[in-house]
Amino acid sequence: MIRAKIRIRVTGRDMAKSIVQSIEPDNIGMEGLKIEPRISTENAYFTITHSGKIETFISTLDDVLRCIQAARSTLQGIVKDKTS
């Protein structure tokens, strides 16, 4: 079993919730893959486990990180626009 833990700092609980929701489509249908999200006021946490090949895990982890990065950048842009 391969496991990775990710912590993303956020500006609030709503942003953490949105980031977690942004990767929900990636959390279905892949045998041996489990993504467990958790949110707090200042962080979004993900524990990703995979029981298959390391190459598949690395590819999946890369996809998840891209989704998180895109969601975080978009949300930060929205927050910035609202405060301007």
Backbone hydrogen bonds, N-H to C=O, Kabsch-Sander energy under -0.5 kcal/mol:
donor,donor_aa,acceptor,acceptor_aa,energy
2,I,50,H,-2.8
4,A,48,I,-2.4
6,I,46,F,-2.8
8,I,44,A,-2.7
9,R,7,R,-0.5
10,V,42,E,-2.4
16,A,12,G,-2.0
17,K,13,R,-2.6
18,S,14,D,-2.2
19,I,15,M,-2.4
20,V,16,A,-2.3
21,Q,17,K,-2.4
22,S,18,S,-1.6
23,I,19,I,-0.7
23,I,20,V,-1.1
24,E,21,Q,-1.1
26,D,23,I,-1.2
27,N,24,E,-1.9
28,I,25,P,-0.9
31,E,29,G,-0.7
33,L,30,M,-1.8
34,K,49,T,-2.6
36,E,34,K,-0.5
36,E,47,T,-2.9
38,R,45,Y,-2.1
40,S,43,N,-2.4
44,A,8,I,-2.2
45,Y,38,R,-3.5
46,F,6,I,-2.3
47,T,36,E,-2.0
48,I,4,A,-3.0
48,I,46,F,-0.5
49,T,34,K,-2.7
49,T,47,T,-0.5
50,H,2,I,-2.2
51,S,32,G,-1.5
57,F,53,K,-2.0
58,I,54,I,-2.7
59,S,55,E,-2.0
60,T,56,T,-2.5
61,L,57,F,-3.0
62,D,58,I,-2.3
63,D,59,S,-2.1
64,V,60,T,-2.6
65,L,61,L,-2.6
66,R,62,D,-2.0
67,C,63,D,-2.3
68,I,64,V,-2.5
69,Q,65,L,-2.6
70,A,66,R,-2.6
71,A,67,C,-2.4
72,R,68,I,-2.7
73,S,69,Q,-2.5
74,T,70,A,-2.2
75,L,71,A,-2.6
76,Q,72,R,-2.5
77,G,73,S,-1.9
78,I,74,T,-2.1
79,V,75,L,-2.5
80,K,76,Q,-2.4
81,D,77,G,-2.3
82,K,78,I,-2.1
83,T,79,V,-1.6
84,S,80,K,-0.8
